[in-house]
Amino acid sequence: MIQFLTQDKDFFPQPFVEKLSYLQQMNFDGFEIDGKFLLNNFEVVKEAIETTGFPVLTCCGGYEGWIGDFNEDKRQKAIQQISILLQGMAAIGGKGIVVPAAWGMFSLRLPPMTPPRTAEEDEVVLLNSLQKLNEVGKENEVTLFLEPLNRYEDHMINTLQKANYYIEKGAFSNVSIIADFYHMNIEEAKMEETIIEHGNQIRHIHLADNHRYQPGSGHIDFEKGFRALKAINYNGAMAFECRVIGNDVETEYKKSLEYIKGIYHRIWRIE
């Protein structure tokens, strides 16, 4: 059974135990936590999970630096903090952490368009970072979900093919692909085909529509994408990573979850 998760929203209750109870009532299956909150509030998170029985399954962001950072001190800091987060996720029964090569650091599609490091140097740096984090993941039985971002947010890993290249190049056992519908809508010619092509490495999904708002409010064909996921026997989690548009955001978010679950139930033939 696929588990549907959500990242945090302003309209969720702020006390963490109340937040998890609220999400349970909304019919989500788990939470994707911000890494900084987990780092700073580990005992609060652990206690809330034990109290509610509601899982925190994945983690996204919240660390300093990037695994592909141009600044070596920042890169090392990212490796150190992501390692702690991987250990933390293992301690609360989570699956792993979402990590891109970098976010907002450089784009080949925006000025100055010439990066301070060559593509070959990028590869050496990323393989080194991933190798270190793969070892931490292996030791703790959790996964680093490597996320391709669109060309305007990163210049190193934009497609599932490129993420798969790094995983195969490093022969990493505990690094897998997270496929994000928003980014795939920009970068993949036919997302259903690339899902099938790289399905053996996809272990996590992010859900957002073409404009980064809640699924169902834009034009992405989620049914086509879900049929591809069904074809590769995907059974991991899907996390809503999106803003929410509408006059009543709580109602609109519930409708989006119902919309996505409706597609899932229809395609997977779940009654």
NUDOVEX-465658 format. One record per residue (C-alpha): residue number from 1; residue in one letter; x, y, z. Coordinates in nm, 3 decimals, padded with zeros to 5 digits. Layout:
<recs>
num,residuo,c1,c2,c3
NUM,A,X,Y,Z;
...
</recs>
This chain:
<recs>
num,residuo,c1,c2,c3
1,M,00.000,00.000,00.000;
2,I,00.126,00.343,-00.093;
3,Q,00.142,00.591,00.194;
4,F,00.044,00.952,00.134;
5,L,00.245,01.209,00.326;
6,T,00.247,01.586,00.355;
7,Q,00.504,01.847,00.435;
8,D,00.413,02.121,00.686;
9,K,00.160,02.395,00.615;
10,D,00.085,02.722,00.794;
11,F,-00.272,02.616,00.864;
12,F,-00.166,02.298,01.047;
13,P,-00.160,02.313,01.430;
14,Q,00.181,02.420,01.558;
15,P,00.225,02.192,01.865;
16,F,00.379,01.887,01.704;
17,V,00.164,01.624,01.871;
18,E,-00.148,01.817,01.765;
19,K,-00.012,01.848,01.413;
20,L,00.024,01.472,01.379;
21,S,-00.324,01.410,01.520;
22,Y,-00.468,01.665,01.277;
23,L,-00.298,01.498,00.980;
24,Q,-00.432,01.163,01.092;
25,Q,-00.784,01.310,01.089;
26,M,-00.722,01.453,00.741;
27,N,-00.651,01.095,00.623;
28,F,-00.283,01.138,00.550;
29,D,-00.069,00.833,00.628;
30,G,00.245,01.007,00.748;
31,F,00.450,01.326,00.765;
32,E,00.754,01.451,00.574;
33,I,00.938,01.661,00.829;
34,D,01.169,01.959,00.782;
35,G,01.523,01.858,00.873;
36,K,01.593,02.167,01.081;
37,F,01.287,02.102,01.296;
38,L,01.395,01.742,01.348;
39,L,01.750,01.846,01.439;
40,N,01.628,02.102,01.692;
41,N,01.332,01.910,01.836;
42,F,01.421,01.543,01.815;
43,E,01.274,01.439,02.152;
44,V,00.952,01.633,02.086;
45,V,00.915,01.457,01.750;
46,K,00.987,01.114,01.894;
47,E,00.740,01.161,02.179;
48,A,00.467,01.285,01.943;
49,I,00.511,00.980,01.720;
50,E,00.486,00.751,02.022;
51,T,00.180,00.935,02.153;
52,T,-00.018,00.945,01.829;
53,G,00.111,00.636,01.652;
54,F,00.137,00.857,01.342;
55,P,00.466,00.808,01.153;
56,V,00.723,01.060,01.037;
57,L,00.848,00.866,00.738;
58,T,01.070,01.105,00.544;
59,C,01.268,01.424,00.588;
60,C,01.335,01.706,00.342;
61,G,01.577,01.999,00.367;
62,G,01.667,02.183,00.684;
63,Y,02.044,02.137,00.668;
64,E,02.317,02.387,00.582;
65,G,02.510,02.373,00.255;
66,W,02.465,02.127,-00.033;
67,I,02.623,01.796,-00.126;
68,G,02.739,01.966,-00.447;
69,D,02.829,02.298,-00.288;
70,F,03.095,02.513,-00.455;
71,N,03.220,02.601,-00.106;
72,E,03.404,02.302,00.048;
73,D,03.330,02.402,00.408;
74,K,02.959,02.422,00.327;
75,R,02.971,02.087,00.148;
76,Q,03.130,01.921,00.449;
77,K,02.872,02.081,00.677;
78,A,02.594,01.944,00.456;
79,I,02.743,01.593,00.471;
80,Q,02.773,01.617,00.848;
81,Q,02.418,01.741,00.906;
82,I,02.258,01.503,00.654;
83,S,02.441,01.217,00.828;
84,I,02.285,01.322,01.159;
85,L,01.943,01.343,00.992;
86,L,01.981,00.995,00.844;
87,Q,02.062,00.864,01.191;
88,G,01.766,01.054,01.333;
89,M,01.528,00.913,01.075;
90,A,01.644,00.562,01.160;
91,A,01.584,00.630,01.530;
92,I,01.218,00.728,01.469;
93,G,01.146,00.450,01.219;
94,G,01.169,00.671,00.910;
95,K,01.275,00.575,00.559;
96,G,01.523,00.848,00.472;
97,I,01.588,01.203,00.357;
98,V,01.531,01.392,00.032;
99,V,01.851,01.557,-00.097;
100,P,01.919,01.745,-00.424;
101,A,02.269,01.817,-00.554;
102,A,02.200,02.183,-00.466;
103,W,01.910,02.425,-00.473;
104,G,01.931,02.784,-00.594;
105,M,02.311,02.778,-00.609;
106,F,02.356,02.801,-00.985;
107,S,02.163,02.764,-01.311;
108,L,02.303,02.721,-01.659;
109,R,01.985,02.890,-01.788;
110,L,02.034,03.215,-01.596;
111,P,02.320,03.467,-01.599;
112,P,02.618,03.439,-01.565;
113,M,02.565,03.091,-01.722;
114,T,02.927,02.985,-01.671;
115,P,02.970,02.792,-01.345;
116,P,03.285,02.821,-01.135;
117,R,03.341,02.445,-01.165;
118,T,03.346,02.212,-01.466;
119,A,03.096,01.929,-01.516;
120,E,03.378,01.682,-01.452;
121,E,03.459,01.853,-01.122;
122,D,03.089,01.850,-01.029;
123,E,03.085,01.475,-01.079;
124,V,03.388,01.414,-00.856;
125,V,03.237,01.625,-00.577;
126,L,02.893,01.466,-00.596;
127,L,03.025,01.111,-00.606;
128,N,03.238,01.184,-00.300;
129,S,02.942,01.327,-00.107;
130,L,02.709,01.046,-00.207;
131,Q,02.966,00.779,-00.120;
132,K,02.999,00.915,00.234;
133,L,02.623,00.944,00.282;
134,N,02.559,00.602,00.130;
135,E,02.775,00.452,00.404;
136,V,02.574,00.631,00.672;
137,G,02.253,00.513,00.509;
138,K,02.378,00.156,00.493;
139,E,02.483,00.159,00.859;
140,N,02.142,00.289,00.966;
141,E,01.925,00.106,00.709;
142,V,01.780,00.427,00.567;
143,T,01.794,00.586,00.222;
144,L,01.914,00.910,00.070;
145,F,01.653,01.006,-00.190;
146,L,01.847,01.191,-00.462;
147,E,01.622,01.457,-00.616;
148,P,01.656,01.594,-00.970;
149,L,01.552,01.962,-00.976;
150,N,01.455,02.167,-01.279;
151,R,01.713,02.360,-01.480;
152,Y,01.635,02.692,-01.309;
153,E,01.698,02.557,-00.959;
154,D,02.009,02.345,-01.016;
155,H,02.264,02.280,-01.290;
156,M,02.394,01.938,-01.187;
157,I,02.107,01.689,-01.167;
158,N,01.790,01.781,-01.360;
159,T,01.655,01.447,-01.481;
160,L,01.586,01.099,-01.350;
161,Q,01.842,00.972,-01.601;
162,K,02.114,01.188,-01.447;
163,A,02.025,01.080,-01.093;
164,N,02.032,00.719,-01.206;
165,Y,02.373,00.779,-01.365;
166,Y,02.522,00.879,-01.029;
167,I,02.362,00.589,-00.846;
168,E,02.495,00.337,-01.098;
169,K,02.835,00.506,-01.126;
170,G,02.885,00.485,-00.749;
171,A,02.710,00.146,-00.713;
172,F,02.525,00.295,-00.417;
173,S,02.304,00.058,-00.220;
174,N,02.131,00.324,-00.007;
175,V,02.086,00.607,-00.256;
176,S,01.770,00.603,-00.468;
177,I,01.572,00.843,-00.686;
178,I,01.288,01.065,-00.573;
179,A,01.069,01.156,-00.872;
180,D,00.897,01.495,-00.833;
181,F,00.598,01.557,-01.063;
182,Y,00.660,01.934,-01.069;
183,H,01.022,01.901,-01.179;
184,M,00.947,01.613,-01.418;
185,N,00.680,01.828,-01.585;
186,I,00.959,02.073,-01.678;
187,E,01.248,01.838,-01.752;
188,E,01.112,01.507,-01.882;
189,A,00.979,01.488,-02.239;
190,K,00.733,01.217,-02.134;
191,M,00.733,01.161,-01.760;
192,E,00.549,00.830,-01.786;
193,E,00.826,00.691,-02.007;
194,T,01.110,00.810,-01.785;
195,I,00.933,00.667,-01.479;
196,I,00.923,00.327,-01.644;
197,E,01.281,00.355,-01.773;
198,H,01.424,00.432,-01.429;
199,G,01.163,00.259,-01.218;
200,N,01.411,00.022,-01.058;
201,Q,01.566,00.318,-00.870;
202,I,01.254,00.522,-00.779;
203,R,01.182,00.491,-00.406;
204,H,00.999,00.814,-00.324;
205,I,00.761,01.060,-00.493;
206,H,00.685,01.430,-00.450;
207,L,00.344,01.554,-00.560;
208,A,00.270,01.903,-00.689;
209,D,00.096,02.036,-00.998;
210,N,00.263,02.225,-01.283;
211,H,00.252,02.561,-01.099;
212,R,00.371,02.410,-00.768;
213,Y,00.025,02.427,-00.611;
214,Q,-00.180,02.130,-00.491;
215,P,-00.242,01.840,-00.731;
216,G,-00.562,01.882,-00.927;
217,S,-00.539,02.260,-00.948;
218,G,-00.320,02.263,-01.260;
219,H,-00.276,02.062,-01.580;
220,I,-00.043,01.770,-01.497;
221,D,-00.187,01.434,-01.601;
222,F,-00.139,01.248,-01.272;
223,E,-00.337,00.952,-01.401;
224,K,-00.082,00.889,-01.675;
225,G,00.204,00.922,-01.427;
226,F,00.034,00.693,-01.176;
227,R,-00.022,00.429,-01.444;
228,A,00.352,00.432,-01.507;
229,L,00.415,00.394,-01.133;
230,K,00.173,00.102,-01.124;
231,A,00.361,-00.056,-01.417;
232,I,00.689,-00.050,-01.219;
233,N,00.511,-00.189,-00.909;
234,Y,00.585,00.126,-00.709;
235,N,00.489,00.081,-00.344;
236,G,00.674,00.360,-00.164;
237,A,00.542,00.685,-00.021;
238,M,00.412,00.994,-00.202;
239,A,00.456,01.328,-00.027;
240,F,00.261,01.643,-00.109;
241,E,00.525,01.914,-00.161;
242,C,00.321,02.211,-00.277;
243,R,00.167,02.545,-00.194;
244,V,-00.211,02.556,-00.161;
245,I,-00.431,02.786,-00.368;
246,G,-00.794,02.872,-00.297;
247,N,-01.013,03.079,-00.064;
248,D,-01.032,02.800,00.193;
249,V,-00.689,02.634,00.182;
250,E,-00.778,02.362,00.432;
251,T,-01.078,02.252,00.225;
252,E,-00.880,02.272,-00.100;
253,Y,-00.599,02.064,00.045;
254,K,-00.842,01.794,00.158;
255,K,-00.996,01.793,-00.189;
256,S,-00.652,01.750,-00.343;
257,L,-00.576,01.450,-00.121;
258,E,-00.913,01.297,-00.216;
259,Y,-00.838,01.364,-00.584;
260,I,-00.498,01.191,-00.568;
261,K,-00.629,00.900,-00.362;
262,G,-00.914,00.859,-00.610;
263,I,-00.668,00.817,-00.898;
264,Y,-00.457,00.579,-00.690;
265,H,-00.751,00.361,-00.589;
266,R,-00.882,00.348,-00.945;
267,I,-00.548,00.252,-01.101;
268,W,-00.435,00.012,-00.830;
269,R,-00.791,-00.123,-00.810;
270,I,-00.815,-00.069,-00.438;
271,E,-01.167,-00.078,-00.294;
</recs>
